[in-house]
Amino acid sequence: MPTELQYLISAVGLYLFMILMQTVSATVSRKASVADLVGARDDLPTAGLTTFHGRTKRAQANFTESMVMFVPLCLIAVYSNDTSGLTALGAALFFYGRLVFAPMYYFGVPWLRTLAWFVSIIGILLFFVELLF
């Protein structure tokens, strides 16, 4: 399996973890019960949710925005047989940048969070460079 797809699978695993963190943080804050979470979620309590829960929600939303770019670029590179050391590096930078980004966002570490985000964006840009040139 190409390196790029291995990192894509790892990124999906991280994405699933972040979704679970969001759910767990809502439950732990005792503002939403398990019964609330298995229902239609139309009337979930939002007032008083913890700052940590808000961070997990925003971090996951931010990851969604970057996955929308990373997934197609990764698949295009692999299935057009246009992979290289540059795309492998891009995939690694994306994944490890996002791996660091999540806890930095959760715990409110501003400069490292931004640096980790930037590293992941550089990873995406490396795919663009390889695919366009």
N, CA, C and O atoms as a Tinker XYZ file with bonds, in Angstrom:
   532  protein
     1  N      0.843000   -1.176000    0.000000    73     2
     2  CA     0.000000    0.000000    0.000000    64     1     3
     3  C      0.890000    1.241000    0.000000    63     2     4     5
     4  O      1.849000    1.317000    0.768000    81     3
     5  N      0.578000    2.207000   -0.853000    73     3     6
     6  CA     1.394000    3.425000   -0.900000    64     5     7
     7  C      1.398000    4.171000    0.441000    63     6     8     9
     8  O      0.423000    4.152000    1.192000    81     7
     9  N      2.507000    4.811000    0.704000    73     7    10
    10  CA     2.665000    5.594000    1.932000    64     9    11
    11  C      1.540000    6.604000    2.099000    63    10    12    13
    12  O      1.024000    6.798000    3.200000    81    11
    13  N      1.167000    7.242000    1.004000    73    11    14
    14  CA     0.119000    8.267000    1.066000    64    13    15
    15  C     -1.197000    7.687000    1.588000    63    14    16    17
    16  O     -1.889000    8.324000    2.383000    81    15
    17  N     -1.539000    6.474000    1.136000    73    15    18
    18  CA    -2.781000    5.846000    1.608000    64    17    19
    19  C     -2.670000    5.414000    3.068000    63    18    20    21
    20  O     -3.661000    5.444000    3.797000    81    19
    21  N     -1.489000    5.019000    3.496000    73    19    22
    22  CA    -1.306000    4.679000    4.909000    64    21    23
    23  C     -1.560000    5.905000    5.787000    63    22    24    25
    24  O     -2.203000    5.809000    6.832000    81    23
    25  N     -1.051000    7.047000    5.353000    73    23    26
    26  CA    -1.298000    8.278000    6.112000    64    25    27
    27  C     -2.761000    8.705000    6.016000    63    26    28    29
    28  O     -3.309000    9.254000    6.972000    81    27
    29  N     -3.388000    8.461000    4.882000    73    27    30
    30  CA    -4.812000    8.777000    4.750000    64    29    31
    31  C     -5.637000    7.942000    5.729000    63    30    32    33
    32  O     -6.534000    8.465000    6.390000    81    31
    33  N     -5.339000    6.663000    5.822000    73    31    34
    34  CA    -6.044000    5.798000    6.772000    64    33    35
    35  C     -5.799000    6.273000    8.204000    63    34    36    37
    36  O     -6.718000    6.290000    9.023000    81    35
    37  N     -4.573000    6.654000    8.497000    73    35    38
    38  CA    -4.254000    7.167000    9.834000    64    37    39
    39  C     -5.010000    8.461000   10.116000    63    38    40    41
    40  O     -5.487000    8.676000   11.230000    81    39
    41  N     -5.118000    9.318000    9.107000    73    39    42
    42  CA    -5.856000   10.575000    9.276000    64    41    43
    43  C     -7.336000   10.312000    9.531000    63    42    44    45
    44  O     -7.959000   11.006000   10.334000    81    43
    45  N     -7.898000    9.325000    8.861000    73    43    46
    46  CA    -9.304000    8.968000    9.105000    64    45    47
    47  C     -9.465000    8.457000   10.536000    63    46    48    49
    48  O    -10.449000    8.779000   11.202000    81    47
    49  N     -8.511000    7.667000   11.007000    73    47    50
    50  CA    -8.549000    7.202000   12.396000    64    49    51
    51  C     -8.501000    8.360000   13.380000    63    50    52    53
    52  O     -9.239000    8.374000   14.365000    81    51
    53  N     -7.636000    9.327000   13.115000    73    51    54
    54  CA    -7.555000   10.519000   13.962000    64    53    55
    55  C     -8.857000   11.303000   13.915000    63    54    56    57
    56  O     -9.323000   11.806000   14.938000    81    55
    57  N     -9.434000   11.405000   12.745000    73    55    58
    58  CA   -10.709000   12.113000   12.574000    64    57    59
    59  C    -11.811000   11.445000   13.402000    63    58    60    61
    60  O    -12.591000   12.128000   14.065000    81    59
    61  N    -11.871000   10.125000   13.363000    73    59    62
    62  CA   -12.853000    9.396000   14.174000    64    61    63
    63  C    -12.626000    9.634000   15.662000    63    62    64    65
    64  O    -13.580000    9.813000   16.420000    81    63
    65  N    -11.370000    9.637000   16.076000    73    63    66
    66  CA   -11.039000    9.917000   17.470000    64    65    67
    67  C    -11.540000   11.301000   17.869000    63    66    68    69
    68  O    -12.090000   11.475000   18.957000    81    67
    69  N    -11.352000   12.279000   16.998000    73    67    70
    70  CA   -11.782000   13.643000   17.309000    64    69    71
    71  C    -13.303000   13.739000   17.417000    63    70    72    73
    72  O    -13.816000   14.486000   18.250000    81    71
    73  N    -14.017000   12.999000   16.596000    73    71    74
    74  CA   -15.481000   12.973000   16.700000    64    73    75
    75  C    -15.886000   12.365000   18.046000    63    74    76    77
    76  O    -16.795000   12.867000   18.708000    81    75
    77  N    -15.216000   11.293000   18.444000    73    75    78
    78  CA   -15.510000   10.671000   19.736000    64    77    79
    79  C    -15.178000   11.602000   20.898000    63    78    80    81
    80  O    -15.909000   11.640000   21.888000    81    79
    81  N    -14.092000   12.347000   20.789000    73    79    82
    82  CA   -13.732000   13.306000   21.842000    64    81    83
    83  C    -14.833000   14.344000   22.026000    63    82    84    85
    84  O    -15.154000   14.729000   23.150000    81    83
    85  N    -15.399000   14.785000   20.930000    73    83    86
    86  CA   -16.476000   15.766000   20.993000    64    85    87
    87  C    -17.684000   15.191000   21.732000    63    86    88    89
    88  O    -18.284000   15.868000   22.567000    81    87
    89  N    -18.035000   13.957000   21.428000    73    87    90
    90  CA   -19.177000   13.302000   22.074000    64    89    91
    91  C    -18.903000   13.053000   23.550000    63    90    92    93
    92  O    -19.753000   13.323000   24.398000    81    91
    93  N    -17.722000   12.542000   23.852000    73    91    94
    94  CA   -17.365000   12.262000   25.244000    64    93    95
    95  C    -17.325000   13.550000   26.059000    63    94    96    97
    96  O    -17.789000   13.574000   27.199000    81    95
    97  N    -16.780000   14.614000   25.490000    73    95    98
    98  CA   -16.695000   15.865000   26.246000    64    97    99
    99  C    -18.077000   16.428000   26.556000    63    98   100   101
   100  O    -18.264000   17.043000   27.606000    81    99
   101  N    -19.040000   16.234000   25.673000    73    99   102
   102  CA   -20.412000   16.682000   25.944000    64   101   103
   103  C    -21.025000   15.853000   27.059000    63   102   104   105
   104  O    -21.734000   16.383000   27.916000    81   103
   105  N    -20.756000   14.566000   27.050000    73   103   106
   106  CA   -21.318000   13.674000   28.068000    64   105   107
   107  C    -20.673000   13.923000   29.424000    63   106   108   109
   108  O    -21.363000   13.993000   30.441000    81   107
   109  N    -19.350000   14.056000   29.441000    73   107   110
   110  CA   -18.626000   14.265000   30.693000    64   109   111
   111  C    -19.012000   15.592000   31.335000    63   110   112   113
   112  O    -19.069000   15.698000   32.560000    81   111
   113  N    -19.276000   16.593000   30.519000    73   111   114
   114  CA   -19.665000   17.889000   31.083000    64   113   115
   115  C    -21.057000   17.828000   31.713000    63   114   116   117
   116  O    -21.527000   18.797000   32.308000    81   115
   117  N    -21.703000   16.674000   31.571000    73   115   118
   118  CA   -23.026000   16.399000   32.146000    64   117   119
   119  C    -24.106000   17.340000   31.615000    63   118   120   121
   120  O    -25.144000   17.530000   32.248000    81   119
   121  N    -23.854000   17.910000   30.479000    73   119   122
   122  CA   -24.855000   18.764000   29.848000    64   121   123
   123  C    -25.682000   17.984000   28.837000    63   122   124   125
   124  O    -26.746000   18.439000   28.416000    81   123
   125  N    -25.199000   16.819000   28.450000    73   123   126
   126  CA   -25.940000   15.952000   27.528000    64   125   127
   127  C    -25.809000   14.525000   28.041000    63   126   128   129
   128  O    -24.705000   14.059000   28.322000    81   127
   129  N    -26.904000   13.855000   28.158000    73   127   130
   130  CA   -26.879000   12.467000   28.620000    64   129   131
   131  C    -26.671000   11.537000   27.427000    63   130   132   133
   132  O    -26.784000   11.950000   26.272000    81   131
   133  N    -26.372000   10.299000   27.722000    73   131   134
   134  CA   -26.236000    9.311000   26.655000    64   133   135
   135  C    -27.551000    9.212000   25.884000    63   134   136   137
   136  O    -27.543000    9.069000   24.661000    81   135
   137  N    -28.676000    9.287000   26.589000    73   135   138
   138  CA   -29.984000    9.251000   25.921000    64   137   139
   139  C    -30.131000   10.415000   24.942000    63   138   140   141
   140  O    -30.699000   10.255000   23.862000    81   139
   141  N    -29.615000   11.594000   25.325000    73   139   142
   142  CA   -29.651000   12.740000   24.406000    64   141   143
   143  C    -28.839000   12.453000   23.147000    63   142   144   145
   144  O    -29.249000   12.803000   22.040000    81   143
   145  N    -27.690000   11.814000   23.325000    73   143   146
   146  CA   -26.764000   11.608000   22.216000    64   145   147
   147  C    -27.217000   10.535000   21.236000    63   146   148   149
   148  O    -26.809000   10.557000   20.075000    81   147
   149  N    -28.052000    9.593000   21.677000    73   147   150
   150  CA   -28.510000    8.553000   20.761000    64   149   151
   151  C    -29.813000    8.934000   20.066000    63   150   152   153
   152  O    -30.288000    8.201000   19.198000    81   151
   153  N    -30.384000   10.052000   20.433000    73   151   154
   154  CA   -31.629000   10.512000   19.810000    64   153   155
   155  C    -31.361000   11.351000   18.580000    63   154   156   157
   156  O    -30.269000   11.319000   18.014000    81   155
   157  N    -32.362000   12.097000   18.176000    73   155   158
   158  CA   -32.269000   12.930000   16.974000    64   157   159
   159  C    -31.410000   14.172000   17.189000    63   158   160   161
   160  O    -31.036000   14.834000   16.221000    81   159
   161  N    -31.095000   14.494000   18.426000    73   159   162
   162  CA   -30.244000   15.637000   18.786000    64   161   163
   163  C    -30.876000   16.983000   18.467000    63   162   164   165
   164  O    -30.168000   17.982000   18.344000    81   163
   165  N    -32.186000   17.026000   18.333000    73   163   166
   166  CA   -32.865000   18.291000   18.060000    64   165   167
   167  C    -32.838000   19.222000   19.264000    63   166   168   169
   168  O    -32.775000   20.442000   19.108000    81   167
   169  N    -32.884000   18.660000   20.445000    73   167   170
   170  CA   -32.983000   19.467000   21.658000    64   169   171
   171  C    -31.795000   19.271000   22.591000    63   170   172   173
   172  O    -31.960000   19.263000   23.811000    81   171
   173  N    -30.617000   19.116000   22.036000    73   171   174
   174  CA   -29.441000   18.968000   22.891000    64   173   175
   175  C    -29.218000   20.248000   23.680000    63   174   176   177
   176  O    -29.336000   21.344000   23.131000    81   175
   177  N    -28.895000   20.120000   24.964000    73   175   178
   178  CA   -28.602000   21.322000   25.738000    64   177   179
   179  C    -27.287000   21.933000   25.266000    63   178   180   181
   180  O    -26.284000   21.231000   25.135000    81   179
   181  N    -27.291000   23.223000   25.016000    73   179   182
   182  CA   -26.066000   23.888000   24.573000    64   181   183
   183  C    -25.550000   24.869000   25.610000    63   182   184   185
   184  O    -24.348000   25.132000   25.666000    81   183
   185  N    -26.423000   25.406000   26.419000    73   183   186
   186  CA   -25.989000   26.362000   27.435000    64   185   187
   187  C    -25.136000   25.650000   28.473000    63   186   188   189
   188  O    -25.494000   24.576000   28.957000    81   187
   189  N    -24.021000   26.250000   28.804000    73   187   190
   190  CA   -23.188000   25.716000   29.863000    64   189   191
   191  C    -22.222000   24.618000   29.464000    63   190   192   193
   192  O    -21.533000   24.071000   30.325000    81   191
   193  N    -22.149000   24.278000   28.183000    73   191   194
   194  CA   -21.149000   23.293000   27.776000    64   193   195
   195  C    -19.768000   23.854000   28.079000    63   194   196   197
   196  O    -19.552000   25.064000   28.015000    81   195
   197  N    -18.851000   22.984000   28.405000    73   195   198
   198  CA   -17.529000   23.426000   28.834000    64   197   199
   199  C    -16.724000   24.030000   27.683000    63   198   200   201
   200  O    -17.002000   23.797000   26.507000    81   199
   201  N    -15.732000   24.802000   28.064000    73   199   202
   202  CA   -14.799000   25.359000   27.086000    64   201   203
   203  C    -14.107000   24.233000   26.329000    63   202   204   205
   204  O    -13.894000   24.328000   25.120000    81   203
   205  N    -13.759000   23.170000   27.043000    73   203   206
   206  CA   -13.102000   22.028000   26.411000    64   205   207
   207  C    -13.987000   21.439000   25.320000    63   206   208   209
   208  O    -13.502000   21.110000   24.237000    81   207
   209  N    -15.273000   21.305000   25.595000    73   207   210
   210  CA   -16.184000   20.776000   24.577000    64   209   211
   211  C    -16.197000   21.689000   23.349000    63   210   212   213
   212  O    -16.155000   21.204000   22.218000    81   211
   213  N    -16.253000   22.986000   23.562000    73   211   214
   214  CA   -16.220000   23.922000   22.438000    64   213   215
   215  C    -14.956000   23.769000   21.612000    63   214   216   217
   216  O    -14.991000   23.851000   20.384000    81   215
   217  N    -13.852000   23.547000   22.286000    73   215   218
   218  CA   -12.583000   23.357000   21.572000    64   217   219
   219  C    -12.586000   22.063000   20.771000    63   218   220   221
   220  O    -12.097000   22.033000   19.642000    81   219
   221  N    -13.135000   20.991000   21.346000    73   219   222
   222  CA   -13.183000   19.731000   20.597000    64   221   223
   223  C    -14.057000   19.883000   19.360000    63   222   224   225
   224  O    -13.755000   19.328000   18.304000    81   223
   225  N    -15.124000   20.627000   19.497000    73   223   226
   226  CA   -16.027000   20.844000   18.364000    64   225   227
   227  C    -15.353000   21.674000   17.267000    63   226   228   229
   228  O    -15.454000   21.347000   16.085000    81   227
   229  N    -14.666000   22.747000   17.666000    73   227   230
   230  CA   -13.989000   23.598000   16.676000    64   229   231
   231  C    -12.806000   22.882000   16.035000    63   230   232   233
   232  O    -12.567000   23.039000   14.837000    81   231
   233  N    -12.062000   22.100000   16.813000    73   231   234
   234  CA   -10.926000   21.350000   16.262000    64   233   235
   235  C    -11.403000   20.337000   15.229000    63   234   236   237
   236  O    -10.778000   20.167000   14.181000    81   235
   237  N    -12.507000   19.668000   15.527000    73   235   238
   238  CA   -13.054000   18.685000   14.590000    64   237   239
   239  C    -13.569000   19.379000   13.332000    63   238   240   241
   240  O    -13.388000   18.863000   12.229000    81   239
   241  N    -14.206000   20.538000   13.479000    73   239   242
   242  CA   -14.682000   21.284000   12.308000    64   241   243
   243  C    -13.501000   21.731000   11.444000    63   242   244   245
   244  O    -13.573000   21.686000   10.216000    81   243
   245  N    -12.421000   22.160000   12.088000    73   243   246
   246  CA   -11.233000   22.577000   11.356000    64   245   247
   247  C    -10.624000   21.401000   10.610000    63   246   248   249
   248  O    -10.166000   21.550000    9.477000    81   247
   249  N    -10.616000   20.233000   11.242000    73   247   250
   250  CA   -10.080000   19.033000   10.596000    64   249   251
   251  C    -10.940000   18.648000    9.396000    63   250   252   253
   252  O    -10.415000   18.209000    8.373000    81   251
   253  N    -12.248000   18.810000    9.515000    73   251   254
   254  CA   -13.147000   18.530000    8.392000    64   253   255
   255  C    -12.760000   19.379000    7.190000    63   254   256   257
   256  O    -12.695000   18.885000    6.064000    81   255
   257  N    -12.505000   20.659000    7.437000    73   255   258
   258  CA   -12.134000   21.570000    6.348000    64   257   259
   259  C    -10.853000   21.133000    5.655000    63   258   260   261
   260  O    -10.742000   21.252000    4.435000    81   259
   261  N     -9.894000   20.635000    6.406000    73   259   262
   262  CA    -8.638000   20.223000    5.777000    64   261   263
   263  C     -8.748000   18.846000    5.123000    63   262   264   265
   264  O     -8.097000   18.586000    4.110000    81   263
   265  N     -9.566000   17.967000    5.693000    73   263   266
   266  CA    -9.757000   16.646000    5.078000    64   265   267
   267  C    -10.407000   16.769000    3.700000    63   266   268   269
   268  O    -10.135000   15.968000    2.805000    81   267
   269  N    -11.257000   17.766000    3.538000    73   267   270
   270  CA   -11.911000   17.993000    2.242000    64   269   271
   271  C    -10.869000   18.269000    1.161000    63   270   272   273
   272  O    -11.096000   17.958000   -0.008000    81   271
   273  N     -9.741000   18.844000    1.534000    73   271   274
   274  CA    -8.663000   19.092000    0.573000    64   273   275
   275  C     -7.712000   17.905000    0.475000    63   274   276   277
   276  O     -7.310000   17.512000   -0.620000    81   275
   277  N     -7.356000   17.338000    1.620000    73   275   278
   278  CA    -6.346000   16.278000    1.647000    64   277   279
   279  C     -6.810000   14.991000    0.966000    63   278   280   281
   280  O     -6.070000   14.410000    0.172000    81   279
   281  N     -8.016000   14.546000    1.268000    73   279   282
   282  CA    -8.491000   13.256000    0.748000    64   281   283
   283  C     -8.465000   13.209000   -0.780000    63   282   284   285
   284  O     -7.871000   12.286000   -1.337000    81   283
   285  N     -9.085000   14.166000   -1.485000    73   283   286
   286  CA    -9.056000   14.049000   -2.950000    64   285   287
   287  C     -7.652000   14.184000   -3.534000    63   286   288   289
   288  O     -7.313000   13.492000   -4.494000    81   287
   289  N     -6.835000   15.066000   -2.966000    73   287   290
   290  CA    -5.475000   15.206000   -3.490000    64   289   291
   291  C     -4.686000   13.915000   -3.310000    63   290   292   293
   292  O     -3.954000   13.497000   -4.207000    81   291
   293  N     -4.835000   13.296000   -2.166000    73   291   294
   294  CA    -4.146000   12.029000   -1.903000    64   293   295
   295  C     -4.615000   10.947000   -2.874000    63   294   296   297
   296  O     -3.798000   10.233000   -3.454000    81   295
   297  N     -5.916000   10.829000   -3.046000    73   295   298
   298  CA    -6.457000    9.801000   -3.943000    64   297   299
   299  C     -6.086000   10.065000   -5.402000    63   298   300   301
   300  O     -5.786000    9.129000   -6.143000    81   299
   301  N     -6.103000   11.322000   -5.816000    73   299   302
   302  CA    -5.702000   11.661000   -7.189000    64   301   303
   303  C     -4.245000   11.268000   -7.413000    63   302   304   305
   304  O     -3.909000   10.667000   -8.434000    81   303
   305  N     -3.380000   11.609000   -6.456000    73   303   306
   306  CA    -1.957000   11.285000   -6.600000    64   305   307
   307  C     -1.744000    9.777000   -6.696000    63   306   308   309
   308  O     -0.982000    9.309000   -7.542000    81   307
   309  N     -2.408000    9.024000   -5.840000    73   307   310
   310  CA    -2.211000    7.570000   -5.825000    64   309   311
   311  C     -2.780000    6.928000   -7.079000    63   310   312   313
   312  O     -2.109000    6.123000   -7.725000    81   311
   313  N     -4.006000    7.275000   -7.426000    73   311   314
   314  CA    -4.664000    6.582000   -8.540000    64   313   315
   315  C     -4.250000    7.088000   -9.918000    63   314   316   317
   316  O     -4.542000    6.440000  -10.923000    81   315
   317  N     -3.576000    8.231000   -9.980000    73   315   318
   318  CA    -3.002000    8.660000  -11.252000    64   317   319
   319  C     -1.534000    8.246000  -11.335000    63   318   320   321
   320  O     -0.827000    8.591000  -12.282000    81   319
   321  N     -1.094000    7.498000  -10.322000    73   319   322
   322  CA     0.293000    7.038000  -10.254000    64   321   323
   323  C      1.266000    8.208000  -10.296000    63   322   324   325
   324  O      2.310000    8.136000  -10.945000    81   323
   325  N      0.918000    9.276000   -9.606000    73   323   326
   326  CA     1.737000   10.482000   -9.568000    64   325   327
   327  C      2.264000   10.718000   -8.153000    63   326   328   329
   328  O      2.328000   11.854000   -7.684000    81   327
   329  N      2.638000    9.636000   -7.485000    73   327   330
   330  CA     3.206000    9.765000   -6.149000    64   329   331
   331  C      4.715000    9.900000   -6.249000    63   330   332   333
   332  O      5.334000    9.489000   -7.229000    81   331
   333  N      5.281000   10.479000   -5.224000    73   331   334
   334  CA     6.728000   10.677000   -5.186000    64   333   335
   335  C      7.137000   10.872000   -3.731000    63   334   336   337
   336  O      6.314000   10.781000   -2.820000    81   335
   337  N      8.388000   11.134000   -3.538000    73   335   338
   338  CA     8.858000   11.473000   -2.202000    64   337   339
   339  C      8.178000   12.725000   -1.682000    63   338   340   341
   340  O      7.967000   12.876000   -0.479000    81   339
   341  N      7.833000   13.626000   -2.603000    73   339   342
   342  CA     7.162000   14.870000   -2.215000    64   341   343
   343  C      5.749000   14.608000   -1.693000    63   342   344   345
   344  O      5.340000   15.207000   -0.698000    81   343
   345  N      5.006000   13.729000   -2.347000    73   343   346
   346  CA     3.652000   13.434000   -1.869000    64   345   347
   347  C      3.697000   12.618000   -0.572000    63   346   348   349
   348  O      2.846000   12.792000    0.300000    81   347
   349  N      4.680000   11.737000   -0.447000    73   347   350
   350  CA     4.826000   10.985000    0.809000    64   349   351
   351  C      5.148000   11.939000    1.957000    63   350   352   353
   352  O      4.607000   11.806000    3.055000    81   351
   353  N      6.029000   12.896000    1.697000    73   351   354
   354  CA     6.346000   13.908000    2.704000    64   353   355
   355  C      5.117000   14.755000    3.015000    63   354   356   357
   356  O      4.847000   15.064000    4.175000    81   355
   357  N      4.375000   15.127000    1.978000    73   355   358
   358  CA     3.156000   15.911000    2.182000    64   357   359
   359  C      2.155000   15.180000    3.053000    63   358   360   361
   360  O      1.545000   15.778000    3.940000    81   359
   361  N      1.982000   13.893000    2.808000    73   359   362
   362  CA     1.046000   13.096000    3.607000    64   361   363
   363  C      1.517000   13.007000    5.057000    63   362   364   365
   364  O      0.713000   13.101000    5.985000    81   363
   365  N      2.814000   12.826000    5.244000    73   363   366
   366  CA     3.359000   12.749000    6.605000    64   365   367
   367  C      3.192000   14.081000    7.333000    63   366   368   369
   368  O      2.787000   14.113000    8.495000    81   367
   369  N      3.505000   15.172000    6.650000    73   367   370
   370  CA     3.349000   16.491000    7.274000    64   369   371
   371  C      1.893000   16.759000    7.631000    63   370   372   373
   372  O      1.595000   17.292000    8.700000    81   371
   373  N      0.994000   16.388000    6.734000    73   371   374
   374  CA    -0.424000   16.585000    7.013000    64   373   375
   375  C     -0.828000   15.803000    8.258000    63   374   376   377
   376  O     -1.410000   16.362000    9.188000    81   375
   377  N     -0.520000   14.518000    8.274000    73   375   378
   378  CA    -0.951000   13.681000    9.395000    64   377   379
   379  C     -0.325000   14.128000   10.717000    63   378   380   381
   380  O     -1.038000   14.325000   11.700000    81   379
   381  N      0.993000   14.289000   10.749000    73   379   382
   382  CA     1.640000   14.634000   12.018000    64   381   383
   383  C      1.289000   16.053000   12.459000    63   382   384   385
   384  O      1.179000   16.327000   13.654000    81   383
   385  N      1.114000   16.952000   11.493000    73   383   386
   386  CA     0.642000   18.291000   11.851000    64   385   387
   387  C     -0.714000   18.234000   12.522000    63   386   388   389
   388  O     -0.947000   18.908000   13.525000    81   387
   389  N     -1.606000   17.430000   11.969000    73   387   390
   390  CA    -2.951000   17.285000   12.545000    64   389   391
   391  C     -2.919000   16.528000   13.866000    63   390   392   393
   392  O     -3.714000   16.807000   14.763000    81   391
   393  N     -2.011000   15.579000   13.989000    73   391   394
   394  CA    -1.881000   14.825000   15.233000    64   393   395
   395  C     -1.462000   15.748000   16.381000    63   394   396   397
   396  O     -1.929000   15.585000   17.509000    81   395
   397  N     -0.598000   16.700000   16.105000    73   395   398
   398  CA    -0.177000   17.673000   17.116000    64   397   399
   399  C     -1.251000   18.744000   17.302000    63   398   400   401
   400  O     -1.484000   19.206000   18.419000    81   399
   401  N     -1.897000   19.135000   16.218000    73   399   402
   402  CA    -2.909000   20.191000   16.259000    64   401   403
   403  C     -4.033000   19.884000   17.247000    63   402   404   405
   404  O     -4.438000   20.756000   18.016000    81   403
   405  N     -4.536000   18.655000   17.230000    73   403   406
   406  CA    -5.703000   18.310000   18.059000    64   405   407
   407  C     -5.472000   18.583000   19.543000    63   406   408   409
   408  O     -6.247000   19.336000   20.133000    81   407
   409  N     -4.448000   18.012000   20.174000    73   407   410
   410  CA    -4.284000   18.301000   21.606000    64   409   411
   411  C     -3.910000   19.755000   21.884000    63   410   412   413
   412  O     -4.267000   20.297000   22.930000    81   411
   413  N     -3.196000   20.387000   20.956000    73   411   414
   414  CA    -2.866000   21.798000   21.154000    64   413   415
   415  C     -4.140000   22.644000   21.161000    63   414   416   417
   416  O     -4.257000   23.597000   21.932000    81   415
   417  N     -5.079000   22.292000   20.309000    73   415   418
   418  CA    -6.363000   22.999000   20.279000    64   417   419
   419  C     -7.172000   22.677000   21.530000    63   418   420   421
   420  O     -7.731000   23.577000   22.156000    81   419
   421  N     -7.238000   21.404000   21.897000    73   419   422
   422  CA    -8.018000   20.987000   23.070000    64   421   423
   423  C     -7.578000   21.718000   24.336000    63   422   424   425
   424  O     -8.407000   22.118000   25.154000    81   423
   425  N     -6.277000   21.885000   24.486000    73   423   426
   426  CA    -5.747000   22.455000   25.723000    64   425   427
   427  C     -5.361000   23.924000   25.589000    63   426   428   429
   428  O     -4.739000   24.482000   26.493000    81   427
   429  N     -5.719000   24.553000   24.484000    73   427   430
   430  CA    -5.567000   25.998000   24.334000    64   429   431
   431  C     -4.136000   26.486000   24.238000    63   430   432   433
   432  O     -3.787000   27.501000   24.842000    81   431
   433  N     -3.303000   25.783000   23.490000    73   431   434
   434  CA    -1.909000   26.190000   23.299000    64   433   435
   435  C     -1.829000   26.914000   21.954000    63   434   436   437
   436  O     -1.721000   26.263000   20.915000    81   435
   437  N     -1.880000   28.263000   21.956000    73   435   438
   438  CA    -2.086000   28.993000   20.701000    64   437   439
   439  C     -0.954000   28.908000   19.681000    63   438   440   441
   440  O     -1.234000   28.605000   18.521000    81   439
   441  N      0.284000   29.153000   20.033000    73   439   442
   442  CA     1.339000   29.226000   19.020000    64   441   443
   443  C      1.674000   27.856000   18.446000    63   442   444   445
   444  O      1.857000   27.717000   17.236000    81   443
   445  N      1.755000   26.858000   19.292000    73   443   446
   446  CA     2.040000   25.513000   18.789000    64   445   447
   447  C      0.883000   24.985000   17.948000    63   446   448   449
   448  O      1.092000   24.283000   16.959000    81   447
   449  N     -0.334000   25.328000   18.347000    73   447   450
   450  CA    -1.504000   24.923000   17.562000    64   449   451
   451  C     -1.411000   25.506000   16.153000    63   450   452   453
   452  O     -1.619000   24.799000   15.167000    81   451
   453  N     -1.101000   26.784000   16.066000    73   451   454
   454  CA    -1.003000   27.445000   14.767000    64   453   455
   455  C      0.143000   26.868000   13.944000    63   454   456   457
   456  O      0.005000   26.682000   12.735000    81   455
   457  N      1.260000   26.588000   14.581000    73   455   458
   458  CA     2.397000   25.981000   13.882000    64   457   459
   459  C      2.024000   24.598000   13.349000    63   458   460   461
   460  O      2.357000   24.262000   12.213000    81   459
   461  N      1.340000   23.804000   14.156000    73   459   462
   462  CA     0.913000   22.469000   13.717000    64   461   463
   463  C     -0.056000   22.571000   12.544000    63   462   464   465
   464  O      0.027000   21.790000   11.596000    81   463
   465  N     -0.972000   23.534000   12.608000    73   463   466
   466  CA    -1.905000   23.754000   11.499000    64   465   467
   467  C     -1.124000   24.093000   10.229000    63   466   468   469
   468  O     -1.409000   23.558000    9.157000    81   467
   469  N     -0.138000   24.985000   10.354000    73   467   470
   470  CA     0.652000   25.412000    9.204000    64   469   471
   471  C      1.425000   24.240000    8.607000    63   470   472   473
   472  O      1.525000   24.128000    7.385000    81   471
   473  N      1.968000   23.375000    9.441000    73   471   474
   474  CA     2.682000   22.180000    8.959000    64   473   475
   475  C      1.745000   21.314000    8.129000    63   474   476   477
   476  O      2.130000   20.816000    7.071000    81   475
   477  N      0.513000   21.132000    8.605000    73   475   478
   478  CA    -0.438000   20.300000    7.853000    64   477   479
   479  C     -0.810000   20.946000    6.519000    63   478   480   481
   480  O     -1.008000   20.247000    5.526000    81   479
   481  N     -0.904000   22.261000    6.494000    73   479   482
   482  CA    -1.214000   22.966000    5.240000    64   481   483
   483  C     -0.049000   22.846000    4.260000    63   482   484   485
   484  O     -0.267000   22.704000    3.057000    81   483
   485  N      1.169000   22.901000    4.755000    73   483   486
   486  CA     2.332000   22.681000    3.886000    64   485   487
   487  C      2.240000   21.294000    3.254000    63   486   488   489
   488  O      2.557000   21.124000    2.077000    81   487
   489  N      1.807000   20.307000    4.030000    73   487   490
   490  CA     1.619000   18.959000    3.488000    64   489   491
   491  C      0.647000   18.945000    2.327000    63   490   492   493
   492  O      0.894000   18.290000    1.314000    81   491
   493  N     -0.454000   19.659000    2.466000    73   491   494
   494  CA    -1.435000   19.747000    1.379000    64   493   495
   495  C     -0.825000   20.449000    0.169000    63   494   496   497
   496  O     -1.026000   20.022000   -0.967000    81   495
   497  N     -0.085000   21.520000    0.413000    73   495   498
   498  CA     0.533000   22.266000   -0.692000    64   497   499
   499  C      1.549000   21.415000   -1.455000    63   498   500   501
   500  O      1.703000   21.583000   -2.664000    81   499
   501  N      2.236000   20.511000   -0.774000    73   499   502
   502  CA     3.186000   19.632000   -1.466000    64   501   503
   503  C      2.479000   18.734000   -2.475000    63   502   504   505
   504  O      3.031000   18.435000   -3.534000    81   503
   505  N      1.270000   18.306000   -2.154000    73   503   506
   506  CA     0.486000   17.541000   -3.129000    64   505   507
   507  C      0.182000   18.400000   -4.351000    63   506   508   509
   508  O      0.295000   17.932000   -5.483000    81   507
   509  N     -0.204000   19.658000   -4.126000    73   507   510
   510  CA    -0.484000   20.560000   -5.244000    64   509   511
   511  C      0.735000   20.705000   -6.140000    63   510   512   513
   512  O      0.626000   20.625000   -7.364000    81   511
   513  N      1.887000   20.918000   -5.536000    73   511   514
   514  CA     3.116000   21.096000   -6.315000    64   513   515
   515  C      3.382000   19.865000   -7.175000    63   514   516   517
   516  O      3.672000   19.984000   -8.365000    81   515
   517  N      3.283000   18.689000   -6.572000    73   515   518
   518  CA     3.545000   17.452000   -7.323000    64   517   519
   519  C      2.524000   17.240000   -8.434000    63   518   520   521
   520  O      2.888000   16.858000   -9.546000    81   519
   521  N      1.266000   17.483000   -8.146000    73   519   522
   522  CA     0.219000   17.204000   -9.138000    64   521   523
   523  C      0.168000   18.242000  -10.256000    63   522   524   525
   524  O     -0.204000   17.916000  -11.384000    81   523
   525  N      0.532000   19.466000   -9.961000    73   523   526
   526  CA     0.458000   20.515000  -10.984000    64   525   527
   527  C      1.708000   20.617000  -11.838000    63   526   528   529
   528  O      1.637000   21.057000  -12.986000    81   527
   529  N      2.851000   20.218000  -11.296000    73   527   530
   530  CA     4.091000   20.389000  -12.049000    64   529   531
   531  C      4.676000   19.048000  -12.315000    63   530   532
   532  O      5.731000   18.948000  -12.941000    81   531
